[in-house]
Amino acid sequence: MRIKSIHTHSDAPGSRAAEYSAVIVALLIAGGSAGCFLYRNYFETGAGLASLVIFVVFQWGLPRWLLLRWPVWLRFAASLIALVSVFLGRFFALYTRWPGFDKSQHLLYGFIFTLLGFSLFLHWIPSDRSGRPTRLAPVLLAASGFSILICVVWELFEYISDRLTGSNMQSWQDGDLAGLTDTMIDLAFDLAGILLAILLLTVWKRIRGEQAVLFFQPVRRSSRGRRGTDD
């Protein structure tokens, strides 16, 4: 049986706006990184460029390599996070001006990375003959593991950056206990975001049934760039 509803994201209203917004955010991050370089703020320059690479890989690299098209809402969400977290947070120093900003971002990271993982594993986990995953629980478990892995890797990145550059991303300059406390609170907010995403997905699935799953499913493409079909 062919499931046409899972092949609608690239043609959905807003797909072109999602593309334009991604380009604009990428240019803003590139411009902010260049500005930091001109002011000899090399740490923020490096952080901005690294974020730009990750953003570009997500928006254009992964879809090409994995032969899929992200749902429109996911592209908008990634652009919004990059705009707020990188462009505003780093280049306008919201992390230092508002102490709660960092924790709000960790909550958001845990939430959105779980949704991203859910979309990815819907694409990867074998489906039944109807083209849908046979069970929701394995996809949720994989998505939450994917999200917490990214969050832990980020904390390792902060630790390495602090040791190599002398930055204070983990508040170690305030004392060893302060650094440990900062890391644990960050991970706690990451976990809270993950649990919030799982709750949302579970409730939405109960209310909308299979339509809730189809909302998150990427569009499959053939190796020639055409949209794939499921029999």
VEXVEX-434513 format. One line per 10 residues: number of its first residue (from 1); for each residue x, y, z of N, C-alpha, C. Coordinates in steps of 0.02 Angstrom, whole numbers, m for minus. Each point is the difference from the previous one (the first is absolute). Layout:
% residues N
NUM) X,Y,Z,X,Y,Z,X,Y,Z | ...
***
This chain:
% residues 231
1) 42,m60,0,m42,60,0,44,62,0 | m16,48,m42,39,61,m4,m26,51,51 | 48,31,34,m18,51,50,23,67,m28 | m45,36,m32,19,63,m32,10,56,50 | m32,m5,58,2,56,47,69,11,30 | 45,m49,m4,67,9,28,46,34,m49 | m23,14,m60,42,31,m50,m23,71,m16 | m19,36,52,m29,66,m13,42,57,27 | 53,m13,39,36,53,33,33,48,m49 | 30,m26,m53,35,44,m46,m48,43,m40
11) m64,m21,m5,m49,39,m37,m46,38,46 | 10,m6,66,m46,30,48,7,76,m1 | m54,35,18,5,72,7,54,19,51 | 41,47,m17,53,21,45,67,m30,m14 | 5,m48,m47,64,m32,m14,50,50,m28 | m23,44,m44,45,51,m27,20,50,53 | m47,18,44,16,46,55,51,m32,47 | m6,m65,12,48,m35,42,69,2,m30 | 4,m7,m66,64,3,m35,30,70,6 | m40,51,m12,24,69,4,22,18,71
21) m38,m22,50,18,14,69,66,m33,19 | 11,m60,m25,63,m35,14,59,38,m31 | m9,25,m61,54,38,m33,14,64,39 | m53,35,20,9,63,37,36,m11,66 | m20,m52,37,33,m14,64,73,m19,m10 | 14,m39,m52,70,m19,m15,41,62,m15 | m27,48,m37,36,61,m16,9,43,63 | m49,1,44,7,38,62,55,m28,44 | 2,m66,5,53,m31,41,68,12,m31 | 5,m5,m66,64,14,m33,21,72,11
31) m48,46,m5,16,71,11,20,13,72 | m34,m31,48,18,8,70,69,m28,15 | 17,m56,m30,67,m29,9,53,46,m28 | m14,29,m58,47,47,m31,10,61,45 | m55,25,29,5,57,44,42,m15,62 | m10,m60,29,41,m20,58,73,m4,m19 | 14,m24,m60,70,m5,m22,31,69,m7 | m38,48,m27,26,68,m8,15,32,68 | m40,m18,51,12,26,67,47,m45,40 | 31,m48,m33,50,m45,29,m29,m42,57
41) m63,m15,m4,m31,m46,47,1,m69,m33 | 58,m32,4,10,m61,m39,m39,m59,27 | m14,0,65,m39,m56,27,m71,1,m29 | m33,58,2,m67,4,m28,0,m9,m75 | 55,19,m33,6,m12,m72,m2,m75,m13 | 41,m37,38,2,m73,m9,m66,m33,17 | m32,23,54,m65,m28,20,m52,14,m54 | 2,60,m28,m48,18,m52,10,m42,m63 | 63,m8,m20,14,m39,m61,m18,m74,10 | 15,m27,59,m19,m70,14,m76,m8,m2
51) m36,48,28,m73,m3,m2,m26,6,m71 | 34,41,m40,m21,8,m70,8,m65,m38 | 55,m35,12,12,m64,m34,m55,m50,19 | m15,m4,64,m52,m47,23,m67,18,m31 | m16,64,m3,m63,23,m28,m6,m17,m74 | 54,13,m37,0,m14,m72,m6,m75,m12 | 36,m40,39,m4,m73,m8,m71,m24,12 | m32,27,52,m69,m22,14,m48,21,m55 | 4,63,m20,m50,26,m48,9,m28,m70 | 63,m11,m22,11,m20,m69,42,m63,m9
61) 46,m13,47,43,m58,m7,m34,m66,14 | m30,m6,60,m33,m63,18,m56,m19,m47 | m43,46,m21,m52,m21,m48,28,m29,m64 | 57,27,m23,30,m27,m61,31,m68,12 | 35,m7,57,34,m64,15,m49,m55,18 | m53,17,36,m47,m51,24,m59,m9,m48 | m1,38,m54,m53,m5,m50,m69,11,31 | m7,57,34,m64,18,31,m10,75,m4 | m61,20,15,m17,71,8,m30,9,69 | 29,48,38,m27,12,67,m70,28,m4
71) m42,m14,50,m64,35,4,12,75,5 | m45,39,m29,8,72,m2,7,29,70 | m40,m24,47,2,27,68,68,m11,32 | 33,m56,m16,65,m15,30,53,47,m26 | m4,18,m64,48,48,m28,m10,69,32 | m62,20,10,m14,64,34,26,m2,71 | m10,m56,35,22,m6,69,76,5,5 | 36,m32,m46,73,3,0,23,72,m13 | m32,35,m46,18,69,m14,m12,45,60 | m56,m11,34,m17,40,58,51,m11,57
81) 18,m63,11,48,m15,53,68,31,m16 | 22,m6,m63,64,30,m19,m1,76,7 | m56,30,m18,m6,73,5,4,23,73 | m37,m34,43,m3,21,71,63,m21,37 | 20,m62,m7,56,m27,40,67,26,m23 | 11,2,m65,66,20,m27,3,74,m14 | m43,24,m44,4,70,m21,m14,48,57 | m56,m9,35,m17,44,56,38,m19,63 | 2,m64,15,31,m22,62,74,13,4 | 37,m16,m54,72,7,2,22,69,m23
91) m26,25,m55,24,63,m27,m27,61,36 | m56,m8,36,m27,55,40,3,m15,75 | 40,m50,17,19,m15,70,m60,m12,46 | m53,m32,m25,m57,m15,43,18,m51,54 | 50,m42,m14,20,m50,49,28,32,63 | 32,58,m7,28,34,58,m47,53,27 | m42,29,m42,m46,52,22,m60,m28,38 | m21,m60,m18,m58,m31,32,20,m70,24 | 11,m8,65,24,m65,26,m46,m59,m18 | m64,12,m6,m46,m54,m15,m2,m20,m73
101) 33,39,m43,m3,m14,m72,32,m67,m16 | 56,m15,31,35,m63,m14,m44,m60,17 | m34,2,57,m41,m56,20,m61,m8,m46 | m27,56,m22,m57,m4,m46,21,m32,m66 | 62,12,m21,24,m30,m61,10,m75,8 | 25,m21,58,9,m72,12,m68,m36,0 | m50,31,30,m67,m29,m2,m24,m7,m72 | 12,52,m40,m20,0,m70,39,m52,m40 | 66,m6,15,41,m50,m36,m26,m71,12 | m12,m16,63,m25,m67,15,m65,m14,m35
111) m43,50,m3,m66,m7,m32,7,m10,m76 | 35,45,m33,3,m1,m73,43,m57,m26 | 53,m18,36,41,m57,m22,m39,m65,5 | m45,m5,48,m43,m59,4,m47,m3,m60 | m29,56,m18,m43,2,m59,39,m15,m63 | 62,26,m4,42,m16,m57,15,m74,m3 | 18,m29,58,14,m72,2,m61,m41,m18 | m58,23,22,m62,m35,m17,m11,m1,m76 | 13,57,m32,m7,4,m72,51,m44,m36 | 62,1,25,53,m41,m31,m15,m75,6
121) m20,m22,59,m11,m71,10,m64,m25,m33 | m47,45,m12,m57,m19,m43,25,m17,m70 | 54,33,m20,29,m12,m66,42,m64,m1 | 33,m14,57,49,m56,2,m30,m66,22 | m44,1,51,m25,m63,28,m45,m35,m51 | 10,m65,m10,m42,m36,m49,m74,8,14 | m39,9,m52,m72,11,6,m38,m62,m23 | m64,m2,18,m41,m56,m23,m24,13,m72 | m43,m41,m24,m20,4,m71,m41,63,m15 | m26,32,51,m38,61,m11,46,60,m6
131) 65,m10,14,47,56,m4,8,38,65 | m30,m25,54,5,34,65,37,m45,49 | 35,30,50,33,m40,51,m50,m44,36 | 20,m60,17,m47,m47,32,m16,21,71 | 47,31,35,m12,20,69,31,68,12 | m32,40,43,25,67,15,56,m2,52 | m3,m46,48,47,m1,55,73,m5,m22 | 19,m46,m47,70,m3,m21,25,64,m32 | m44,35,m36,21,63,m32,11,53,54 | m44,3,50,9,47,55,63,m13,39
141) 14,m64,13,60,m19,37,63,20,m39 | 0,m14,m65,58,18,m41,8,75,m4 | m56,36,m6,3,73,m6,26,32,64 | m22,m25,58,23,28,64,74,m16,11 | 22,m60,m19,71,m16,5,42,43,m46 | m24,12,m61,33,44,m47,7,70,29 | m53,25,31,1,68,28,49,6,58 | m2,m47,47,44,5,58,72,m9,m21 | 14,m39,m52,68,m8,m25,27,67,m25 | m40,36,m39,21,65,m24,13,48,57
151) m44,m1,51,9,45,57,63,m16,39 | 16,m64,9,61,m19,36,61,19,m41 | m2,m11,m66,56,20,m43,11,75,4 | m54,39,5,7,72,6,36,19,64 | m16,m33,56,34,14,62,74,m18,m5 | 16,m54,m35,71,m17,m11,34,54,m42 | m36,26,m50,28,54,m41,14,62,44 | m46,17,45,11,57,44,61,m12,44 | 7,m60,26,57,m16,44,65,7,m38 | 3,m28,m60,61,4,m41,16,72,m18
161) m51,38,m18,10,70,m18,27,40,58 | m27,m12,60,25,35,59,73,m16,14 | 18,m63,m10,69,m20,15,49,26,m53 | m21,2,m62,45,21,m54,5,75,m8 | m55,35,12,m2,72,m14,m4,43,63 | m12,m31,58,m7,39,61,m67,34,7 | m49,m21,m40,m67,29,5,m34,m26,64 | m59,25,13,m35,m17,62,m70,m25,m14 | m7,m43,m51,m65,m25,m20,m33,m42,54 | 41,m35,40,m27,m43,53,10,30,70
171) 15,65,3,6,37,63,54,m28,46 | 51,m32,m30,53,m29,42,42,53,34 | 2,61,m27,39,53,30,m30,23,67 | m63,m18,12,m32,16,63,12,m53,53 | 39,m51,m17,14,m55,46,m22,m66,m29 | 34,m54,21,m15,m66,m26,m72,m20,12 | m26,15,59,m69,m18,16,m48,39,m44 | 16,63,m14,m43,40,m43,m3,m29,m70 | 58,m23,m25,2,m30,m66,m41,m64,m4 | 7,m42,51,m39,m63,2,m75,15,5
181) m17,48,43,m71,18,8,m29,26,m66 | 37,42,m35,m23,27,m63,m13,m56,m51 | 46,m48,m3,m8,m55,m48,m60,m43,17 | m9,m16,64,m56,m42,21,m67,35,m12 | m3,65,13,m62,36,m12,m15,3,m75 | 52,10,m41,m10,m1,m72,m30,m66,m23 | 28,m55,24,m25,m66,m20,m70,m12,26 | m15,27,59,m68,m7,28,m51,36,m44 | 17,59,m25,m45,36,m45,m4,m36,m67 | 55,m29,m24,m3,m40,m61,m49,m57,8
191) 5,m35,57,m44,m57,13,m73,22,6 | m11,58,31,m68,26,5,m30,13,m69 | 41,27,m45,m23,11,m68,m16,m65,m36 | 41,m51,12,m12,m66,m31,m66,m29,25 | m11,2,66,m62,m27,28,m61,38,m24 | 8,66,m8,m55,40,m26,m18,m20,m71 | 52,m12,m41,m12,m22,m69,m34,m68,m2 | 22,m47,42,m31,m66,2,m73,5,21 | m14,42,49,m69,10,22,m43,28,m57 | 27,50,m34,m36,30,m56,m15,m51,m55
201) 51,m39,m18,m9,m49,m53,m50,m54,19 | 3,m22,63,m46,m52,23,m72,24,1 | m11,60,26,m68,28,3,m26,13,m70 | 43,28,m43,m20,15,m68,m19,m63,m38 | 39,m54,12,m15,m63,m33,m68,m27,23 | m16,8,64,m64,m24,25,m58,40,m31 | 11,64,m10,m54,43,m26,m8,m7,m75 | 56,2,m37,m3,2,m73,12,m67,m33 | 22,m50,37,13,m65,m29,59,2,m48 | m7,m35,m57,55,m4,m48,16,66,m33
211) m48,46,m2,14,65,m30,53,38,40 | 4,m13,65,52,32,40,69,m25,m20 | 5,m64,m17,64,m29,m22,19,27,m68 | m49,4,m45,14,23,m68,24,72,0 | m21,40,49,22,70,5,76,5,7 | 30,m49,34,72,1,13,41,m37,m52 | m32,m38,m43,37,m43,m46,32,40,m57 | 66,m8,m10,32,34,m56,m24,m28,m67 | 9,38,m52,m15,m23,m67,59,m41,m26 | m14,m59,m23,53,m42,m28,12,20,m73
221) 64,1,m18,18,17,m69,40,m56,m30 | m5,m8,m65,42,m49,m35,69,29,m9 | 47,m42,m21,69,22,m9,7,51,m56 | m52,7,m42,1,49,m53,m34,65,21 | m19,4,65,m29,61,25,m75,4,m5 | m33,m53,m28,m72,0,m4,m29,m27,65 | m60,20,15,m32,m25,61,m15,m74,m8 | 16,m38,54,m10,m72,m2,m72,m19,13 | m14,m64,m7,m66,m26,14,6,m61,43 | m51,m13,39,m3,m59,41,m57,m44,m25
231) 14,m63,m9,m52,m46,m23,m27,m39,59
***
